Amino acid sequence: MRDIHAFLVLSPRIFNDKTSLVIGLPMMTAEYNADNPFAVAVGRVAGRHVDKTSYVLCHQPKSFDWRSRGAKLHPLCKLNDAFFVQVCERLNQIIQLT
């Protein structure tokens, strides 16, 4: 992935602060994700992708060092609770933690 992308952080802040790592899921606005059974549509995004639906890609968990990459908080800051539950349920279908 090029450029800057939104990322849904799943790891708790205390872990992120102590390790400089975040664990989570990438977010994209590519319309082909509308047919992806492992992508959750979470609504419209502000910024350069105005009027595009954003999708959380539940099948692509990742971790990275947020300090070395200079990661910043997204303007949306927090995902709506209902969408967060959908994302966690979809991820659980893949990795079956619970």
N, CA, C and O atoms as a GROMACS GRO file, in nm:
protein
  392
    1MET      N    1   0.084  -0.118   0.000
    1MET     CA    2   0.000   0.000   0.000
    1MET      C    3   0.089   0.124   0.000
    1MET      O    4   0.181   0.137   0.081
    2ARG      N    5   0.060   0.213  -0.089
    2ARG     CA    6   0.134   0.339  -0.094
    2ARG      C    7   0.061   0.446  -0.014
    2ARG      O    8  -0.054   0.430   0.026
    3ASP      N    9   0.130   0.554   0.007
    3ASP     CA   10   0.072   0.671   0.071
    3ASP      C   11   0.028   0.642   0.214
    3ASP      O   12   0.075   0.547   0.277
    4ILE      N   13  -0.061   0.726   0.263
    4ILE     CA   14  -0.111   0.714   0.399
    4ILE      C   15  -0.249   0.649   0.395
    4ILE      O   16  -0.333   0.686   0.314
    5HIS      N   17  -0.270   0.552   0.482
    5HIS     CA   18  -0.399   0.483   0.489
    5HIS      C   19  -0.450   0.480   0.631
    5HIS      O   20  -0.373   0.478   0.727
    6ALA      N   21  -0.580   0.481   0.643
    6ALA     CA   22  -0.642   0.464   0.774
    6ALA      C   23  -0.618   0.320   0.821
    6ALA      O   24  -0.605   0.229   0.740
    7PHE      N   25  -0.613   0.303   0.952
    7PHE     CA   26  -0.583   0.173   1.012
    7PHE      C   27  -0.665   0.162   1.140
    7PHE      O   28  -0.657   0.249   1.227
    8LEU      N   29  -0.742   0.057   1.152
    8LEU     CA   30  -0.820   0.036   1.273
    8LEU      C   31  -0.734  -0.037   1.375
    8LEU      O   32  -0.701  -0.154   1.358
    9VAL      N   33  -0.697   0.032   1.481
    9VAL     CA   34  -0.610  -0.025   1.585
    9VAL      C   35  -0.697  -0.110   1.678
    9VAL      O   36  -0.798  -0.064   1.731
   10LEU      N   37  -0.655  -0.235   1.697
   10LEU     CA   38  -0.726  -0.327   1.786
   10LEU      C   39  -0.652  -0.346   1.918
   10LEU      O   40  -0.713  -0.381   2.019
   11SER      N   41  -0.522  -0.324   1.919
   11SER     CA   42  -0.443  -0.344   2.041
   11SER      C   43  -0.468  -0.230   2.139
   11SER      O   44  -0.494  -0.116   2.099
   12PRO      N   45  -0.460  -0.261   2.269
   12PRO     CA   46  -0.486  -0.158   2.370
   12PRO      C   47  -0.372  -0.055   2.377
   12PRO      O   48  -0.257  -0.085   2.348
   13ARG      N   49  -0.407   0.065   2.415
   13ARG     CA   50  -0.313   0.177   2.420
   13ARG      C   51  -0.190   0.146   2.507
   13ARG      O   52  -0.079   0.183   2.471
   14ILE      N   53  -0.210   0.078   2.620
   14ILE     CA   54  -0.096   0.048   2.708
   14ILE      C   55   0.007  -0.039   2.635
   14ILE      O   56   0.128  -0.019   2.651
   15PHE      N   57  -0.040  -0.136   2.556
   15PHE     CA   58   0.049  -0.219   2.474
   15PHE      C   59   0.119  -0.132   2.370
   15PHE      O   60   0.241  -0.140   2.354
   16ASN      N   61   0.042  -0.050   2.300
   16ASN     CA   62   0.097   0.035   2.194
   16ASN      C   63   0.206   0.128   2.248
   16ASN      O   64   0.311   0.144   2.186
   17ASP      N   65   0.180   0.189   2.364
   17ASP     CA   66   0.276   0.282   2.422
   17ASP      C   67   0.404   0.213   2.467
   17ASP      O   68   0.514   0.265   2.448
   18LYS      N   69   0.391   0.095   2.527
   18LYS     CA   70   0.509   0.025   2.580
   18LYS      C   71   0.595  -0.038   2.470
   18LYS      O   72   0.717  -0.046   2.484
   19THR      N   73   0.532  -0.082   2.361
   19THR     CA   74   0.605  -0.156   2.258
   19THR      C   75   0.633  -0.076   2.130
   19THR      O   76   0.715  -0.116   2.048
   20SER      N   77   0.566   0.036   2.114
   20SER     CA   78   0.568   0.116   1.990
   20SER      C   79   0.499   0.044   1.874
   20SER      O   80   0.505   0.089   1.760
   21LEU      N   81   0.434  -0.067   1.903
   21LEU     CA   82   0.363  -0.143   1.800
   21LEU      C   83   0.213  -0.119   1.811
   21LEU      O   84   0.161  -0.093   1.919
   22VAL      N   85   0.146  -0.128   1.698
   22VAL     CA   86   0.000  -0.135   1.695
   22VAL      C   87  -0.037  -0.258   1.616
   22VAL      O   88   0.031  -0.295   1.520
   23ILE      N   89  -0.144  -0.322   1.657
   23ILE     CA   90  -0.197  -0.438   1.586
   23ILE      C   91  -0.337  -0.400   1.543
   23ILE      O   92  -0.416  -0.350   1.623
   24GLY      N   93  -0.367  -0.423   1.417
   24GLY     CA   94  -0.499  -0.385   1.370
   24GLY      C   95  -0.524  -0.425   1.227
   24GLY      O   96  -0.464  -0.518   1.174
   25LEU      N   97  -0.616  -0.352   1.165
   25LEU     CA   98  -0.664  -0.386   1.031
   25LEU      C   99  -0.660  -0.262   0.941
   25LEU      O  100  -0.700  -0.153   0.983
   26PRO      N  101  -0.612  -0.280   0.818
   26PRO     CA  102  -0.609  -0.168   0.726
   26PRO      C  103  -0.750  -0.130   0.680
   26PRO      O  104  -0.842  -0.212   0.680
   27MET      N  105  -0.763  -0.004   0.641
   27MET     CA  106  -0.890   0.045   0.588
   27MET      C  107  -0.864   0.100   0.448
   27MET      O  108  -0.762   0.165   0.424
   28MET      N  109  -0.956   0.073   0.356
   28MET     CA  110  -0.942   0.116   0.216
   28MET      C  111  -1.073   0.172   0.165
   28MET      O  112  -1.179   0.148   0.223
   29THR      N  113  -1.064   0.247   0.057
   29THR     CA  114  -1.185   0.298  -0.007
   29THR      C  115  -1.208   0.237  -0.144
   29THR      O  116  -1.300   0.278  -0.215
   30ALA      N  117  -1.127   0.140  -0.184
   30ALA     CA  118  -1.143   0.076  -0.315
   30ALA      C  119  -1.280   0.008  -0.323
   30ALA      O  120  -1.316  -0.073  -0.237
   31GLU      N  121  -1.355   0.042  -0.426
   31GLU     CA  122  -1.493  -0.006  -0.438
   31GLU      C  123  -1.504  -0.156  -0.457
   31GLU      O  124  -1.609  -0.213  -0.427
   32TYR      N  125  -1.400  -0.223  -0.507
   32TYR     CA  126  -1.408  -0.368  -0.524
   32TYR      C  127  -1.424  -0.440  -0.390
   32TYR      O  128  -1.460  -0.557  -0.387
   33ASN      N  129  -1.396  -0.372  -0.279
   33ASN     CA  130  -1.415  -0.433  -0.147
   33ASN      C  131  -1.562  -0.449  -0.110
   33ASN      O  132  -1.593  -0.519  -0.013
   34ALA      N  133  -1.652  -0.387  -0.184
   34ALA     CA  134  -1.796  -0.403  -0.158
   34ALA      C  135  -1.838  -0.549  -0.172
   34ALA      O  136  -1.933  -0.592  -0.108
   35ASP      N  137  -1.768  -0.625  -0.256
   35ASP     CA  138  -1.800  -0.767  -0.277
   35ASP      C  139  -1.713  -0.860  -0.194
   35ASP      O  140  -1.727  -0.982  -0.202
   36ASN      N  141  -1.624  -0.805  -0.115
   36ASN     CA  142  -1.532  -0.885  -0.034
   36ASN      C  143  -1.605  -0.930   0.094
   36ASN      O  144  -1.645  -0.845   0.174
   37PRO      N  145  -1.621  -1.061   0.114
   37PRO     CA  146  -1.694  -1.107   0.233
   37PRO      C  147  -1.620  -1.079   0.364
   37PRO      O  148  -1.680  -1.091   0.472
   38PHE      N  149  -1.494  -1.042   0.358
   38PHE     CA  150  -1.416  -1.015   0.480
   38PHE      C  151  -1.389  -0.866   0.500
   38PHE      O  152  -1.308  -0.829   0.586
   39ALA      N  153  -1.456  -0.783   0.423
   39ALA     CA  154  -1.445  -0.638   0.440
   39ALA      C  155  -1.575  -0.586   0.500
   39ALA      O  156  -1.684  -0.626   0.459
   40VAL      N  157  -1.562  -0.497   0.596
   40VAL     CA  158  -1.679  -0.436   0.660
   40VAL      C  159  -1.686  -0.290   0.618
   40VAL      O  160  -1.594  -0.213   0.644
   41ALA      N  161  -1.796  -0.253   0.554
   41ALA     CA  162  -1.818  -0.113   0.516
   41ALA      C  163  -1.852  -0.034   0.642
   41ALA      O  164  -1.947  -0.067   0.714
   42VAL      N  165  -1.774   0.072   0.667
   42VAL     CA  166  -1.794   0.149   0.790
   42VAL      C  167  -1.836   0.293   0.766
   42VAL      O  168  -1.833   0.375   0.857
   43GLY      N  169  -1.875   0.324   0.644
   43GLY     CA  170  -1.927   0.457   0.616
   43GLY      C  171  -1.834   0.544   0.535
   43GLY      O  172  -1.730   0.500   0.487
   44ARG      N  173  -1.874   0.669   0.523
   44ARG     CA  174  -1.801   0.767   0.442
   44ARG      C  175  -1.681   0.822   0.519
   44ARG      O  176  -1.682   0.830   0.642
   45VAL      N  177  -1.579   0.861   0.444
   45VAL     CA  178  -1.459   0.916   0.504
   45VAL      C  179  -1.442   1.061   0.460
   45VAL      O  180  -1.472   1.096   0.346
   46ALA      N  181  -1.394   1.143   0.550
   46ALA     CA  182  -1.363   1.282   0.516
   46ALA      C  183  -1.222   1.288   0.457
   46ALA      O  184  -1.146   1.193   0.466
   47GLY      N  185  -1.191   1.400   0.397
   47GLY     CA  186  -1.057   1.418   0.343
   47GLY      C  187  -1.055   1.401   0.194
   47GLY      O  188  -1.151   1.437   0.125
   48ARG      N  189  -0.944   1.347   0.144
   48ARG     CA  190  -0.931   1.338  -0.002
   48ARG      C  191  -1.023   1.235  -0.063
   48ARG      O  192  -1.042   1.236  -0.185
   49HIS      N  193  -1.081   1.147   0.017
   49HIS     CA  194  -1.174   1.045  -0.034
   49HIS      C  195  -1.318   1.080   0.000
   49HIS      O  196  -1.396   0.993   0.039
   50VAL      N  197  -1.354   1.205  -0.013
   50VAL     CA  198  -1.490   1.247   0.017
   50VAL      C  199  -1.587   1.169  -0.070
   50VAL      O  200  -1.561   1.145  -0.188
   51ASP      N  201  -1.697   1.131  -0.011
   51ASP     CA  202  -1.802   1.054  -0.079
   51ASP      C  203  -1.758   0.914  -0.122
   51ASP      O  204  -1.812   0.860  -0.218
   52LYS      N  205  -1.664   0.857  -0.052
   52LYS     CA  206  -1.626   0.718  -0.077
   52LYS      C  207  -1.648   0.640   0.052
   52LYS      O  208  -1.621   0.689   0.162
   53THR      N  209  -1.696   0.519   0.036
   53THR     CA  210  -1.715   0.431   0.151
   53THR      C  211  -1.581   0.373   0.193
   53THR      O  212  -1.500   0.335   0.108
   54SER      N  213  -1.558   0.367   0.321
   54SER     CA  214  -1.437   0.308   0.374
   54SER      C  215  -1.467   0.165   0.420
   54SER      O  216  -1.572   0.139   0.479
   55TYR      N  217  -1.374   0.075   0.393
   55TYR     CA  218  -1.389  -0.066   0.429
   55TYR      C  219  -1.274  -0.108   0.520
   55TYR      O  220  -1.159  -0.075   0.493
   56VAL      N  221  -1.306  -0.179   0.628
   56VAL     CA  222  -1.205  -0.239   0.714
   56VAL      C  223  -1.179  -0.379   0.658
   56VAL      O  224  -1.272  -0.458   0.642
   57LEU      N  225  -1.052  -0.409   0.630
   57LEU     CA  226  -1.015  -0.538   0.571
   57LEU      C  227  -0.981  -0.637   0.682
   57LEU      O  228  -0.867  -0.643   0.729
   58CYS      N  229  -1.079  -0.714   0.722
   58CYS     CA  230  -1.065  -0.804   0.838
   58CYS      C  231  -0.973  -0.923   0.811
   58CYS      O  232  -0.928  -0.988   0.905
   59HIS      N  233  -0.945  -0.952   0.686
   59HIS     CA  234  -0.860  -1.065   0.650
   59HIS      C  235  -0.712  -1.027   0.637
   59HIS      O  236  -0.630  -1.108   0.594
   60GLN      N  237  -0.679  -0.902   0.675
   60GLN     CA  238  -0.540  -0.857   0.661
   60GLN      C  239  -0.485  -0.796   0.791
   60GLN      O  240  -0.437  -0.683   0.789
   61PRO      N  241  -0.492  -0.870   0.904
   61PRO     CA  242  -0.436  -0.813   1.027
   61PRO      C  243  -0.287  -0.783   1.009
   61PRO      O  244  -0.213  -0.858   0.945
   62LYS      N  245  -0.246  -0.672   1.067
   62LYS     CA  246  -0.106  -0.629   1.053
   62LYS      C  247  -0.059  -0.567   1.184
   62LYS      O  248  -0.139  -0.528   1.269
   63SER      N  249   0.072  -0.558   1.198
   63SER     CA  250   0.130  -0.480   1.307
   63SER      C  251   0.244  -0.399   1.249
   63SER      O  252   0.308  -0.439   1.152
   64PHE      N  253   0.269  -0.284   1.309
   64PHE     CA  254   0.382  -0.202   1.267
   64PHE      C  255   0.422  -0.109   1.380
   64PHE      O  256   0.345  -0.086   1.474
   65ASP      N  257   0.542  -0.057   1.369
   65ASP     CA  258   0.594   0.036   1.468
   65ASP      C  259   0.539   0.175   1.436
   65ASP      O  260   0.582   0.239   1.340
   66TRP      N  261   0.446   0.220   1.515
   66TRP     CA  262   0.379   0.347   1.486
   66TRP      C  263   0.470   0.467   1.508
   66TRP      O  264   0.453   0.570   1.444
   67ARG      N  265   0.566   0.454   1.597
   67ARG     CA  266   0.657   0.566   1.622
   67ARG      C  267   0.750   0.588   1.503
   67ARG      O  268   0.768   0.700   1.457
   68SER      N  269   0.810   0.478   1.454
   68SER     CA  270   0.905   0.493   1.343
   68SER      C  271   0.836   0.538   1.215
   68SER      O  272   0.898   0.601   1.130
   69ARG      N  273   0.708   0.505   1.200
   69ARG     CA  274   0.633   0.548   1.081
   69ARG      C  275   0.566   0.683   1.098
   69ARG      O  276   0.508   0.736   1.003
   70GLY      N  277   0.573   0.739   1.217
   70GLY     CA  278   0.512   0.869   1.240
   70GLY      C  279   0.361   0.866   1.227
   70GLY      O  280   0.301   0.961   1.177
   71ALA      N  281   0.300   0.758   1.272
   71ALA     CA  282   0.154   0.743   1.261
   71ALA      C  283   0.083   0.848   1.344
   71ALA      O  284   0.128   0.887   1.452
   72LYS      N  285  -0.030   0.893   1.292
   72LYS     CA  286  -0.110   0.994   1.360
   72LYS      C  287  -0.254   0.948   1.371
   72LYS      O  288  -0.299   0.863   1.294
   73LEU      N  289  -0.324   1.003   1.466
   73LEU     CA  290  -0.464   0.973   1.486
   73LEU      C  291  -0.545   1.020   1.365
   73LEU      O  292  -0.527   1.133   1.318
   74HIS      N  293  -0.633   0.934   1.316
   74HIS     CA  294  -0.718   0.969   1.202
   74HIS      C  295  -0.823   1.069   1.247
   74HIS      O  296  -0.865   1.067   1.363
   75PRO      N  297  -0.868   1.159   1.156
   75PRO     CA  298  -0.970   1.257   1.195
   75PRO      C  299  -1.098   1.196   1.251
   75PRO      O  300  -1.165   1.258   1.333
   76LEU      N  301  -1.132   1.074   1.207
   76LEU     CA  302  -1.252   1.009   1.261
   76LEU      C  303  -1.231   0.962   1.404
   76LEU      O  304  -1.326   0.946   1.479
   77CYS      N  305  -1.106   0.940   1.440
   77CYS     CA  306  -1.062   0.903   1.575
   77CYS      C  307  -1.112   0.769   1.625
   77CYS      O  308  -1.032   0.688   1.671
   78LYS      N  309  -1.241   0.742   1.618
   78LYS     CA  310  -1.293   0.619   1.676
   78LYS      C  311  -1.404   0.566   1.588
   78LYS      O  312  -1.487   0.641   1.536
   79LEU      N  313  -1.404   0.435   1.572
   79LEU     CA  314  -1.508   0.370   1.493
   79LEU      C  315  -1.633   0.354   1.578
   79LEU      O  316  -1.625   0.321   1.697
   80ASN      N  317  -1.746   0.376   1.519
   80ASN     CA  318  -1.876   0.355   1.584
   80ASN      C  319  -1.879   0.214   1.646
   80ASN      O  320  -1.830   0.119   1.585
   81ASP      N  321  -1.936   0.200   1.765
   81ASP     CA  322  -1.938   0.072   1.837
   81ASP      C  323  -2.000  -0.041   1.757
   81ASP      O  324  -1.950  -0.154   1.759
   82ALA      N  325  -2.109  -0.013   1.685
   82ALA     CA  326  -2.176  -0.118   1.606
   82ALA      C  327  -2.083  -0.169   1.496
   82ALA      O  328  -2.077  -0.289   1.471
   83PHE      N  329  -2.011  -0.078   1.430
   83PHE     CA  330  -1.916  -0.120   1.327
   83PHE      C  331  -1.800  -0.197   1.388
   83PHE      O  332  -1.753  -0.296   1.330
   84PHE      N  333  -1.753  -0.152   1.505
   84PHE     CA  334  -1.643  -0.221   1.571
   84PHE      C  335  -1.681  -0.366   1.604
   84PHE      O  336  -1.600  -0.457   1.586
   85VAL      N  337  -1.804  -0.387   1.650
   85VAL     CA  338  -1.852  -0.522   1.679
   85VAL      C  339  -1.855  -0.606   1.552
   85VAL      O  340  -1.813  -0.722   1.553
   86GLN      N  341  -1.903  -0.549   1.443
   86GLN     CA  342  -1.906  -0.621   1.314
   86GLN      C  343  -1.765  -0.662   1.270
   86GLN      O  344  -1.743  -0.775   1.226
   87VAL      N  345  -1.671  -0.570   1.284
   87VAL     CA  346  -1.533  -0.598   1.247
   87VAL      C  347  -1.478  -0.712   1.332
   87VAL      O  348  -1.417  -0.805   1.279
   88CYS      N  349  -1.498  -0.706   1.463
   88CYS     CA  350  -1.447  -0.811   1.553
   88CYS      C  351  -1.511  -0.946   1.522
   88CYS      O  352  -1.443  -1.048   1.527
   89GLU      N  353  -1.640  -0.947   1.492
   89GLU     CA  354  -1.707  -1.073   1.457
   89GLU      C  355  -1.651  -1.131   1.328
   89GLU      O  356  -1.628  -1.251   1.319
   90ARG      N  357  -1.628  -1.047   1.229
   90ARG     CA  358  -1.574  -1.092   1.101
   90ARG      C  359  -1.432  -1.145   1.120
   90ARG      O  360  -1.397  -1.250   1.065
   91LEU      N  361  -1.349  -1.074   1.197
   91LEU     CA  362  -1.213  -1.119   1.225
   91LEU      C  363  -1.215  -1.252   1.299
   91LEU      O  364  -1.134  -1.340   1.272
   92ASN      N  365  -1.308  -1.266   1.394
   92ASN     CA  366  -1.318  -1.391   1.470
   92ASN      C  367  -1.356  -1.509   1.382
   92ASN      O  368  -1.317  -1.622   1.412
   93GLN      N  369  -1.431  -1.486   1.276
   93GLN     CA  370  -1.462  -1.594   1.182
   93GLN      C  371  -1.336  -1.649   1.118
   93GLN      O  372  -1.330  -1.766   1.080
   94ILE      N  373  -1.235  -1.565   1.106
   94ILE     CA  374  -1.110  -1.606   1.043
   94ILE      C  375  -1.015  -1.669   1.142
   94ILE      O  376  -0.962  -1.777   1.117
   95ILE      N  377  -0.994  -1.603   1.256
   95ILE     CA  378  -0.892  -1.653   1.349
   95ILE      C  379  -0.948  -1.727   1.469
   95ILE      O  380  -0.872  -1.790   1.543
   96GLN      N  381  -1.077  -1.720   1.491
   96GLN     CA  382  -1.149  -1.793   1.594
   96GLN      C  383  -1.084  -1.786   1.732
   96GLN      O  384  -1.045  -1.887   1.791
   97LEU      N  385  -1.073  -1.663   1.783
   97LEU     CA  386  -1.018  -1.644   1.917
   97LEU      C  387  -1.115  -1.683   2.027
   97LEU      O  388  -1.074  -1.732   2.132
   98THR      N  389  -1.245  -1.661   2.001
   98THR     CA  390  -1.342  -1.692   2.105
   98THR      C  391  -1.438  -1.799   2.059
   98THR      O  392  -1.528  -1.839   2.134
   0.00000   0.00000   0.00000
